[in-house]
Amino acid sequence: MLGEETYQYGAAQYLVVSVDLPLSGFVVEATTDRPYLGFKLSLDPIQLCDIIAQIRPSTGKKENSVRGLFVSDADIALIDCAIRLTRLLDTPQDIPFLAPMIIREIFYRLLIGEQSEAVRQIATSGSNMQRIADVIKLLKTDFTRSLRVEDLAAQANMSPASFHRHFKKVTSMSPLQYQKQLRLLEARRLMLTANADATNAAYRVGYESPSQFSREYSRMFGASPIKDIELLRIA
């Protein structure tokens, strides 16, 4: 889940997250007999850039901002890569030699797949996605501080209107909504793992009004802070 959007992915699909997003998620279906299995692979911008240079030189075409999260169906070739990589667990002596080649093939498959533009922008210096990603790093470093969109736009070397448009295209939310999500997720973590009360958590993540915090928390998580934490602990 990203903001108010829900993404579902399952067998023979892959999920790519190309910028740091305030996501939450859960496994919908799994049993002892049919467990949920999958693997996570970090995308290496340097390797991606090297492959891009070989298969798709820059055309100078205008770049469009794309969502930083997507789900796609995996074709047979990509599934075959995933299976071969996983099977190396049975022969660990082969991992140092074969795993890098298979991972490089996975990167290649992603770059020629239906979401090639999003994957390509991960490795393209100065791309809209890269500039938004840099601003996101800044937001995550100090999300308790009040922000001005004009300052963030200057950081991205964009006009405020252009920055707002590209940020929303990549993240599905405005910069202020993104900051709010970071604050509320961190407050939830503080109450759940550090036993902070709602008022203390609100102040620690940058809220000046506990009542505003409670309203926005309830809107995001569907329950008041106290009730939500009780339900999480029971679960």
Secondary structure, DSSP 8 states (H G I E B T S, - for coil): -BTTB-----TTEEEEE-S---B----S---SSS----------HHHHHHHHHHH------------SEEEEE--HHHHHHHHHHHHGGG-GGGHHHHHHHHHHHHHHHHHTSTTHHHHHHHH-TT-HHHHHHHHHHHHHHSTTS---HHHHHHHTTS-HHHHHHHHHHHHSS-HHHHHHHHHHHHHHHHHHHS---HHHHHHHTT-S-HHHHHHHHHHHHSS-HHHHHHHHHH-
